[in-house]
Amino acid sequence: MDDEESQAKRRGGDNKASSEDFFQNQTFTFATERSERDHVLTWTMKIKALSRSTSQHQAPGSDVARQPRNLDPALHPFERAREYTRALNATKMERMFAAPFVAQLGRGHVDGVYKLAKDPNALDRFASASGDGVVKVWDLPSQDEVWQTQAHENLVKGISWTHDQKLLSCGSDRTVKMYDPYNTPSNTAPAATWLGNNAFTGITRHRTEPAFAASSSSSIYLYDYTRPSSTPTQTLAWPTSIDTITALSLNQTETSILASTATDRSLVLYDLRTNSPLHRSVLTLASNAISWNPMEA
């Protein structure tokens, strides 16, 4: 008899424990209904609210409570814009703390700087050209201006050093001029001048020979700078091209190979030995500069 009572009590305790677990893990909704006889029926149930410790929602070692977040995209219509802003700010801060700025050269230019050129035969000479036609030469160790001149009437479109340390510049005023910054003072007249039919858009020099190439409209002209004011020695152009050439560069290893880009998104290779173009490729977007790989050229 005692065994039956003890077993009943144990069953009652088990049922009570299971019911408590059930109520602790369920959520109930209560409502009232009106029957056909206009009697209100009400249900009453005892519930036990769920409770959780705040420490379970905190990061280890932190006292800040983690806030719940609903990941439903419908509740966050500007999420992409916020992520873009965060990424942009992070990039700006990264570049600010990277401290890439080393120094400013002198007092700079009055107008915007559009072209730069490093003397390949000297580590301490650097040239720059601006939109008002001024060309300046800088001394990198002292970061001071050592030479300057009013080379052109307006925008300078290209500058380049020759292998004997002369400085070539071309501009929208249809002229190419050569200066000697190492042996002449500032504001000296050019040592040589070449006049073209149209505005020049770029210039590049030959590595070993006294020659340079300048682009104008859809053609490229090669000059011998030992012959001032002479006519071009060679003229290069793609047969069907009518678009303006934006940049050109002579290869410093294969010195007879020249490359150019134009506003029609084309990239053209020329051979100075045969005085003819070699290959033409059309890129996805237009290019405004071109340079040979220094490891291979």
RODO-2510 file (C-alpha; in nm, 4 decimals, decimal comma):
residues 297
     n   res          X          Y          Z
     1     m     0,0000     0,0000     0,0000
     2     d     0,2801     0,2295     0,0889
     3     d     0,4507     0,1436    -0,2377
     4     e     0,1428     0,2463    -0,4385
     5     e     0,1166     0,5820    -0,2574
     6     s     0,4858     0,6574    -0,3086
     7     q     0,4632     0,5713    -0,6780
     8     a     0,1559     0,7986    -0,7150
     9     k     0,3405     1,0842    -0,5453
    10     r     0,6387     1,0362    -0,7750
    11     r     0,4109     1,0386    -1,0810
    12     g     0,2456     1,3530    -0,9522
    13     g     0,5857     1,5175    -0,9035
    14     d     0,7004     1,4168    -1,2507
    15     n     0,3836     1,5598    -1,4039
    16     k     0,4338     1,8828    -1,2120
    17     a     0,7948     1,9144    -1,3262
    18     s     0,7033     1,8429    -1,6851
    19     s     0,4226     2,0989    -1,6754
    20     e     0,6615     2,3638    -1,5397
    21     d     0,9076     2,2938    -1,8200
    22     f     0,6213     2,3148    -2,0657
    23     f     0,5063     2,6543    -1,9380
    24     q     0,8601     2,7884    -1,9275
    25     n     0,9098     2,7189    -2,2970
    26     q     0,5701     2,8110    -2,4396
    27     t     0,3980     3,1365    -2,5258
    28     f     0,0207     3,1576    -2,4847
    29     t    -0,2374     3,3867    -2,6417
    30     f    -0,5637     3,4490    -2,4532
    31     a    -0,8932     3,5557    -2,5987
    32     t    -1,2579     3,5788    -2,5021
    33     e    -1,5447     3,4465    -2,7046
    34     r    -1,9152     3,5211    -2,6954
    35     s    -2,1401     3,2193    -2,7272
    36     e    -2,4736     3,1988    -2,9042
    37     r    -2,6525     3,2657    -2,5752
    38     d    -2,4514     3,5857    -2,5156
    39     h    -2,2553     3,4262    -2,2407
    40     v    -1,8957     3,5350    -2,2068
    41     l    -1,6548     3,2520    -2,1636
    42     t    -1,3218     3,3341    -2,0050
    43     w    -1,0191     3,1146    -1,9660
    44     t    -0,7682     3,1805    -1,6969
    45     m    -0,4280     3,0154    -1,6974
    46     k    -0,1291     3,0548    -1,4786
    47     i     0,1898     3,1203    -1,6738
    48     k     0,5500     3,1585    -1,5790
    49     a     0,7393     3,4313    -1,7710
    50     l     1,0720     3,3492    -1,9316
    51     s     1,3703     3,5195    -1,7720
    52     r     1,7277     3,5268    -1,8954
    53     s     2,0408     3,6628    -1,7395
    54     t     2,1894     3,9760    -1,8991
    55     s     2,5343     3,8225    -1,8837
    56     q     2,4275     3,5677    -2,1433
    57     h     2,3926     3,8501    -2,4002
    58     q     2,7217     4,0248    -2,3298
    59     a     3,0502     3,9762    -2,5055
    60     p     3,3198     3,8148    -2,2893
    61     g     3,4894     4,0777    -2,0759
    62     s     3,2374     4,3511    -2,1634
    63     d     2,9637     4,5183    -1,9592
    64     v     2,7709     4,6433    -2,2627
    65     a     2,4499     4,4546    -2,3260
    66     r     2,4053     4,3269    -2,6789
    67     q     2,1059     4,4844    -2,8475
    68     p     1,8694     4,2627    -3,0458
    69     r     1,8675     4,3224    -3,4181
    70     n     1,6137     4,2233    -3,6763
    71     l     1,7838     4,1222    -4,0024
    72     d     1,4719     4,1542    -4,2135
    73     p     1,5735     4,3575    -4,5252
    74     a     1,2313     4,5216    -4,5322
    75     l     1,3130     4,6957    -4,2043
    76     h     1,6448     4,8318    -4,3321
    77     p     1,5812     5,0094    -4,6655
    78     f     1,9012     5,2187    -4,6412
    79     e     2,1351     4,9389    -4,5403
    80     r     2,3369     4,9478    -4,8654
    81     a     2,3788     5,3251    -4,8412
    82     r     2,4973     5,2990    -4,4806
    83     e     2,7436     5,0217    -4,5658
    84     y     2,8796     5,2282    -4,8554
    85     t     2,9262     5,5294    -4,6267
    86     r     3,1014     5,3176    -4,3645
    87     a     3,3347     5,1648    -4,6241
    88     l     3,4160     5,5072    -4,7725
    89     n     3,4915     5,6568    -4,4318
    90     a     3,7060     5,3576    -4,3395
    91     t     3,9073     5,3959    -4,6599
    92     k     3,9588     5,7676    -4,6013
    93     m     4,0704     5,7098    -4,2435
    94     e     4,3077     5,4368    -4,3570
    95     r     4,4730     5,6677    -4,6067
    96     m     4,4912     5,9485    -4,3488
    97     f     4,6680     5,7332    -4,0938
    98     a     4,8929     5,5769    -4,3599
    99     a     5,0745     5,9132    -4,3845
   100     p     5,1739     5,8889    -4,7534
   101     f     5,2579     6,2606    -4,7736
   102     v     5,6328     6,3204    -4,7698
   103     a     5,6883     6,6837    -4,8637
   104     q     5,5746     6,9725    -5,0801
   105     l     5,8058     7,0957    -5,3541
   106     g     5,8609     7,4676    -5,3073
   107     r     5,5524     7,6857    -5,3442
   108     g     5,4100     7,4779    -5,6273
   109     h     5,2337     7,6215    -5,9334
   110     v     4,9772     7,8961    -5,9722
   111     d     4,7598     7,6782    -6,1978
   112     g     4,6877     7,3079    -6,1827
   113     v     4,9715     7,0632    -6,2460
   114     y     4,9008     6,8388    -6,5450
   115     k     5,2332     6,6772    -6,6368
   116     l     5,5310     6,5356    -6,4461
   117     a     5,8628     6,3988    -6,5698
   118     k     6,1593     6,2445    -6,3899
   119     d     6,5092     6,2846    -6,5323
   120     p     6,6201     5,9226    -6,5966
   121     n     6,9882     6,0201    -6,5685
   122     a     6,9664     6,2070    -6,2380
   123     l     6,8018     6,1153    -5,9107
   124     d     6,7616     6,4734    -5,7890
   125     r     6,5871     6,6434    -6,0833
   126     f     6,2129     6,6503    -6,1373
   127     a     6,0051     6,8573    -6,3811
   128     s     5,6414     6,9641    -6,3688
   129     a     5,4133     7,1567    -6,6016
   130     s     5,0894     7,3421    -6,5297
   131     g     4,7828     7,4668    -6,7098
   132     d     4,9145     7,8223    -6,7462
   133     g     5,2097     7,7070    -6,9616
   134     v     5,4758     7,7246    -6,6881
   135     v     5,7387     7,4505    -6,6650
   136     k     5,9425     7,4124    -6,3463
   137     v     6,2383     7,1967    -6,2446
   138     w     6,2784     7,0913    -5,8816
   139     d     6,5650     6,9690    -5,6694
   140     l     6,4302     6,6720    -5,4738
   141     p     6,6824     6,6672    -5,1824
   142     s     6,6217     7,0347    -5,0973
   143     q     6,2619     7,0332    -5,2303
   144     d     6,3210     7,3741    -5,3875
   145     e     6,2604     7,5164    -5,7328
   146     v     6,5846     7,5462    -5,9309
   147     w     6,4557     7,6493    -6,2734
   148     q     6,1335     7,7707    -6,4338
   149     t     6,0095     7,9295    -6,7547
   150     q     5,6912     8,0336    -6,9336
   151     a     5,7165     7,7611    -7,1953
   152     h     5,3737     7,7884    -7,3628
   153     e     5,0825     8,0267    -7,3949
   154     n     4,8336     7,7855    -7,2366
   155     l     4,8009     7,4218    -7,1268
   156     v     5,1161     7,2089    -7,1398
   157     k     5,0231     6,8688    -7,2840
   158     g     5,3503     6,6841    -7,2341
   159     i     5,7080     6,7057    -7,1022
   160     s     5,9997     6,4655    -7,1354
   161     w     6,3724     6,4547    -7,0609
   162     t     6,6163     6,3552    -7,3345
   163     h     6,9084     6,1194    -7,2775
   164     d     7,1459     6,4215    -7,2670
   165     q     6,9346     6,5969    -6,9994
   166     k     6,7488     6,8431    -7,2193
   167     l     6,3850     6,9134    -7,1380
   168     l     6,1183     6,8876    -7,4095
   169     s     5,7676     7,0307    -7,3744
   170     c     5,4672     7,0496    -7,6037
   171     g     5,1433     7,2405    -7,5669
   172     s     4,8116     7,3396    -7,7123
   173     d     4,9798     7,6369    -7,8841
   174     r     5,1041     7,3959    -8,1579
   175     t     5,4691     7,4164    -8,0525
   176     v     5,7340     7,1817    -7,9179
   177     k     6,0182     7,3490    -7,7308
   178     m     6,3493     7,2255    -7,5953
   179     y     6,5257     7,3782    -7,2930
   180     d     6,8537     7,3172    -7,1110
   181     p     6,7735     7,3615    -6,7392
   182     y     7,1162     7,2386    -6,6263
   183     n     7,3177     7,5015    -6,8133
   184     t     7,0855     7,8028    -6,8508
   185     p     6,9116     8,0293    -6,5983
   186     s     6,5370     8,0567    -6,5546
   187     n     6,3203     8,2283    -6,8176
   188     t     6,5754     8,1616    -7,0901
   189     a     6,4592     8,1375    -7,4504
   190     p     6,4202     7,7808    -7,5787
   191     a     6,7172     7,6189    -7,7478
   192     a     6,4930     7,4923    -8,0294
   193     t     6,1286     7,5208    -8,1356
   194     w     5,9166     7,3080    -8,3684
   195     l     5,5827     7,4285    -8,5023
   196     g     5,3018     7,1881    -8,5884
   197     n     4,9778     7,2152    -8,7834
   198     n     4,7584     7,1299    -8,4835
   199     a     4,7820     7,1282    -8,1063
   200     f     5,0215     6,8681    -7,9696
   201     t     4,8738     6,6170    -7,7243
   202     g     5,1771     6,4185    -7,6048
   203     i     5,5523     6,3716    -7,6336
   204     t     5,8065     6,0939    -7,5697
   205     r     6,1804     6,0688    -7,6247
   206     h     6,4069     5,8046    -7,7736
   207     r     6,6357     5,6310    -7,5266
   208     t     6,9633     5,6469    -7,7199
   209     e     6,9166     5,8564    -8,0326
   210     p     6,8639     6,2356    -8,0513
   211     a     6,4996     6,1990    -8,1474
   212     f     6,1546     6,2425    -7,9986
   213     a     5,7976     6,1658    -8,1036
   214     a     5,5032     6,4033    -8,0597
   215     s     5,1370     6,3353    -8,1276
   216     s     4,9035     6,5826    -8,2929
   217     s     4,5450     6,5061    -8,3900
   218     s     4,5445     6,1460    -8,5241
   219     s     4,9113     6,1359    -8,6301
   220     i     5,2510     6,0917    -8,4662
   221     y     5,5534     6,2914    -8,5828
   222     l     5,9168     6,2019    -8,5200
   223     y     6,1749     6,4826    -8,5000
   224     d     6,5517     6,5014    -8,4809
   225     y     6,6241     6,7547    -8,2061
   226     t     6,9748     6,8202    -8,3374
   227     r     6,8012     6,9999    -8,6253
   228     p     6,5999     7,2884    -8,4746
   229     s     6,2833     7,3980    -8,6554
   230     s     6,3127     7,1074    -8,8986
   231     t     6,0267     6,9109    -9,0491
   232     p     5,9359     6,5652    -8,9131
   233     t     6,1603     6,2809    -9,0196
   234     q     5,8741     6,0278    -8,9953
   235     t     5,4960     6,0361    -8,9766
   236     l     5,2952     5,7498    -8,8265
   237     a     4,9187     5,6957    -8,8266
   238     w     4,6643     5,4166    -8,8353
   239     p     4,5171     5,4179    -9,1888
   240     t     4,1501     5,4497    -9,0908
   241     s     4,1833     5,6392    -8,7622
   242     i     4,0479     5,9930    -8,7341
   243     d     4,0384     6,0249    -8,3530
   244     t     4,2782     6,2313    -8,1470
   245     i     4,5770     6,0564    -7,9929
   246     t     4,5848     6,1193    -7,6177
   247     a     4,9159     5,9597    -7,5115
   248     l     5,2220     5,7888    -7,6578
   249     s     5,5348     5,6177    -7,5289
   250     l     5,8519     5,4767    -7,6817
   251     n     5,9735     5,1427    -7,5498
   252     q     6,3024     5,1809    -7,3633
   253     t     6,4249     4,8286    -7,4478
   254     e     6,2884     4,7711    -7,7968
   255     t     6,3581     5,1312    -7,8896
   256     s     6,1948     5,1024    -8,2318
   257     i     5,8526     5,0158    -8,0846
   258     l     5,6086     5,2951    -8,0050
   259     a     5,2620     5,2703    -7,8479
   260     s     4,9764     5,5202    -7,8483
   261     t     4,6224     5,5552    -7,7162
   262     a     4,3378     5,7565    -7,8681
   263     t     3,9913     5,8827    -7,7814
   264     d     3,8308     5,5955    -7,9776
   265     r     3,9568     5,3552    -7,7026
   266     s     4,2245     5,2178    -7,9330
   267     l     4,5759     5,1031    -7,8426
   268     v     4,8127     5,0998    -8,1415
   269     l     5,1701     4,9703    -8,1736
   270     y     5,4079     5,1140    -8,4353
   271     d     5,7452     5,0043    -8,5717
   272     l     5,9839     5,2913    -8,6486
   273     r     6,2013     5,0667    -8,8660
   274     t     5,9238     5,0020    -9,1178
   275     n     5,7476     5,3354    -9,0570
   276     s     5,4132     5,1568    -9,0211
   277     p     5,1651     5,0435    -8,7534
   278     l     5,1894     4,6866    -8,6263
   279     h     4,8747     4,6123    -8,4284
   280     r     4,5590     4,7809    -8,3055
   281     s     4,3434     4,6819    -8,0084
   282     v     4,0208     4,8386    -7,8862
   283     l     3,9837     4,8631    -7,5095
   284     t     3,6647     4,8752    -7,3053
   285     l     3,7255     5,2318    -7,1865
   286     a     3,9248     5,5249    -7,3211
   287     s     4,2803     5,5684    -7,1899
   288     n     4,4527     5,8939    -7,1013
   289     a     4,8041     5,7610    -7,0261
   290     i     5,0331     5,4790    -7,1319
   291     s     5,3556     5,3370    -6,9894
   292     w     5,5738     5,0355    -7,0581
   293     n     5,6427     4,7782    -6,7865
   294     p     5,9735     4,8905    -6,6268
   295     m     6,0660     4,5283    -6,5520
   296     e     6,0579     4,4418    -6,9204
   297     a     6,1230     4,7784    -7,0824
***
